[in-house]
Amino acid sequence: MKGNTSHVQIPVELLYEIFYQLSKTYNNDLDGFMAIMNASFVNRSWLYVAYRFLNNHNTARLAQLLNWSSSRREYTHRSKVTRFVTLLKLVGISETIDIPEFTLDFHPILNNDHRAATDIRNLLSHCKIHRLKILFDANFDRSKGRIKLFLAKIHMVSSPSIVHFAAYCPQRRCQCCCAKGYDKEIAEFVQSLKVTTLVMQQMQPGICTLAALKTTRELVLDRCLDSSFISRLIQQMPLVKSVRLYQDDLSCLSTRSLTRLATSIGFVKDFRIQITDYRADDGSDLYKKQQQISNMTINSELISHLDDLKLLQQTGFSICGNELILSNPEVHCAT
């Protein structure tokens, strides 16, 4: 009609087909998802249908977009995803978006990237994060309170199911160095997460952070080589019932380190050491290790650890595939 403006609303089924074709247009799946996200900004209907398509199709793609970073640690796609999520809230879509994994990297915070900081806060306040991966970098010790101030403004929808501590560039630093200098800045935030399942990857958190992890029930240690640290860690987690220790090979599993671990088990019901670089001939090596412990004789090196050695011999190991399973006899008696 003259003097009126109107538009034809595209049926939902056709929009789904448009988004499906967009997702298949590119060789890279992430490029296809970015194309859908760009198209979603046409109007409210496109935004809603794009959300339904992405949410039903694969939210792991959203996580990949959020966590993809350049060699300079620039998270290129986050601003676009943040705009998408924010618009969903503005148009009244109250459903919480589930994100399988989110990487919390303080690098842009220390570089005074205010846009990146705002993106992180908005995403964590609007999305439900299943696994929160926190990067630990020795360079963060120059924070001077900025990390603590930034974290104080974060209000998550709910506690993540899994908290994952990972060292940045672990080959350049020893595991105990990556969290030095800013331990007190993150401890309060970590405590607010009420961690129940914790993954530590090639790093050792500081004293204050460890004190904030007392609610942990399941612990996964990925190539954490220091058995003394692992022993202290378990003793500081009174609720932990399951421990998984992943190692590349058998070289780090000395009798002394195994003895130390055996004495620190406490009431952990399930303690397993898994060899990740497992080959067929490793099976015999695992059995040799078990036999070595069973037939161990006392020598001058171990004389000061006689009680520990007896416990290790009494406990022993069972073997299942590429796993050494260590259990405390007292726990079995108690249950």
DRENGULO-239867 format. One record per residue (C-alpha): residue in one letter; x, y, z. Coordinates in steps of 0.02 Angstrom, whole numbers, plus 50000, padded with zeros to 5 digits. Example, Ala and Ser with C-alpha at 12.3 -4.5 7.8 and 13.67 -1.06 7.14 Angstrom:
<pts>
A506154977550390
S506844994750357
</pts>
This chain:
<pts>
M500005000050000
K500535017849956
G501275027050104
N501535011050204
T503085000850221
S503024982350250
H504134967250244
V503824949050213
Q504264938050359
I505254922650305
P504534906350373
V505534898250512
E505794882450408
L506574892550268
L507714901850389
Y508304885150458
E508704879850281
I509644896150250
F510684893650406
Y510994875550363
Q511644880350191
L512734893950269
S513484881150387
K513944870150237
T514584884150124
Y516294885450205
N517654872350215
N517934877250396
D516474873850513
L516934888950620
D516804900550469
G515074893550435
F514524896950614
M515224914650604
A514214917350445
I512634911850537
M513034923550680
N513274938150561
A511614934250477
S510734933650646
F510934952450665
V509664955950525
N508194957050645
R507404948950797
S506684934150700
W508354929850621
L509204931650790
Y507984919850874
V508044906650738
A509954907750730
Y510004904750918
R508874889550900
F509914882950757
L511574885150847
N510914878851013
N510144863250936
H511554860250813
N513134860750917
T513564872851058
A515334865951053
R515564876850898
L515154892151003
A516464886651128
Q517744884850988
L517364902350927
L517514909351102
N519154900651140
W520064902350975
S521564913750997
S522974920150887
S524814917850923
R524714934751013
R523334927951126
E521994938551045
Y520274930351056
T519684936350886
H517884930050886
R517364934151064
S516664951351029
K515494944650896
V514894930351008
T514674942551153
R513614953951044
F512554938950993
V512304933351174
T511934951051236
L510634954051100
L509754937851148
K509514944851322
L508964961751258
V507574954251150
G506914944451297
I507614927051269
S507854921751449
E508544904351418
T510314901751478
I511564897251343
D512614882051387
I514454883451339
P515464867251356
E517114876251391
F517754893951417
T519574899551432
L519884913251559
D521524921351509
F522094936951603
H523294942151465
P522104955151389
I521724961751563
L523554965751594
N523634973951423
N522214985651472
D521064978751338
H519434985351411
R518364978251272
A519034960751303
A518734962751490
T516934967951459
D516674953351340
I517274940951471
R516154948251607
N514614948251494
L514894930451434
L515154923451608
S513624932551674
H512474926951532
C513084909251493
K513174893251593
I514954886851582
H515234868051601
R517154868651607
L518044884651658
K519864884051603
I520964896651694
L522664900051618
F524114902651738
D525564912951672
A527114918051770
N526994935051684
F525374938551778
D526424943251930
R526464960951859
S524604962351887
K524744974252037
G522954970952088
R522144972251916
I521674953851908
K520844954352079
L519884970152034
F519314962351870
L518754945951951
A517774955252085
K516594961651949
I516194944351880
H514544936451929
M514324919251854
V512614911651819
S513124895851912
S514694887051968
P515554877451828
S515484858551836
I517364857451807
V518734869951847
H520304867451745
F521964875551795
A523214875451652
A524964882651637
Y525324894051490
C526894888551397
P527364875551530
Q528964870651439
R529704887651482
R529344887351669
C529414875351814
Q527694870451876
C527804879852040
C528234896651957
C526724899451846
A525584904851990
K526824915152090
G526514933652119
Y524634934152099
D524054919552205
K523094930852325
E522244939852180
I521304924552116
A521004914852279
E519374923752323
F518664920852149
V519174902452152
Q518314900352320
S516714907952250
L516684894352116
K516404880852249
V517484868752152
T516984850452158
T517934843652007
L519684850651980
V520924847751839
M522734853451859
Q523794853151703
Q525674855051720
M525554867851860
Q525514870252048
P524394883852120
G524944894652266
I524514892652449
C523014904452450
T522254896252296
L522484879052372
A521574884652529
A520104889652419
L519934871952348
K519364862452503
T517684858152424
T518524847552289
R517874829652275
E518654824052111
L520444828252066
V521314825851899
L523194829051886
D523904830151710
R525794828051711
C526034835451883
L527724827951920
D528054832452102
S527444818452215
S527794829152369
F526614842552303
I525294829452260
S525394822352436
R525174839452516
L523764843452396
I522754827952440
Q522994831052625
Q522274848552605
M520714842052519
P519714832752652
L518244828952537
V519184821952388
K518664804152345
S519374801552171
V521104805452102
R521724802951924
L523564805651889
Y524054805951704
Q525884803451658
D526714801551489
D527744786351539
L528414776351685
S530014786351708
C529274797451845
L528534782951944
S530024779352055
T529804768552209
R530084783852319
S528724793952232
L527494779352238
T527864776952423
R527524795252454
L525874794352361
A525344778452453
T525544786952622
S524504802052571
I522964793052504
G521964795252664
F520144791552627
V520274793252439
K519224778752374
D519894778352197
F521694783052154
R522294778751978
I523894782651886
Q523654781751698
I525064780551572
T524544791251424
D525964786351306
Y525484768151321
R526224754851207
A525924736251204
D527584732451288
D527174744251432
G526034731051505
S527514720451556
D528364735851629
L526844739251737
Y526874721651804
K528734723151837
K528384738751938
Q527084729652040
Q528254714952067
Q529664726652115
I528594734152253
S528004717252316
N529764710152327
M530644725952387
T531994723752516
I532544736452644
N534134745952604
S535014761252672
E534074772852555
L532374767352620
I532784763552801
S532074780452858
H530464776752766
L530174759452837
D528364762652890
D527964770252720
L528734755452632
K527714743152734
L526124752452689
L526594752452505
Q526944733852509
Q525334730552603
T524294741052485
G525084735752322
F524444739552150
S523174731952036
I523344734151849
C521984737451723
G522594740851546
N523674756351555
E523194760651735
L524004757551902
I522644757152034
L523184761552210
S521944759852352
N522004761652540
P521544745652634
E520824755852777
V519554763852662
H518954746952601
C518774741052781
A517784756652825
T516574754252681
</pts>
